């Protein structure tokens, strides 16, 4: 294999990795996991009613669908990341409010 061919393969590999890096969103995924754990913990502790938990879980599913839509074209733009972050912030506030609204006590 000549040097030119090796360089070409290296360039293609690097480009492929870069393209996939734009789609990976481990921070969003991890935050989703944490928020789902918070909801489960709220159910177990009695801080959340089943109805409250269902609403919060539906909100999490909407965020997940938005994430899938953002990844569908192979590139997640900064605007899409910002929108997902905003939605996760809202969901986090909703979880905190519902867990501390004294309804379950």
ABEGO torsion letter per residue (X at the ends): XBAAAAAAAAAAAAAAAAAAAAABBAAAAAAAAAAAAAAAAAAAAGABBAAAAAAAAAAAAAAAAAAAAAAAAGBBBAAAAAAAAAAAAAAAAAAAAAAAAGAAX
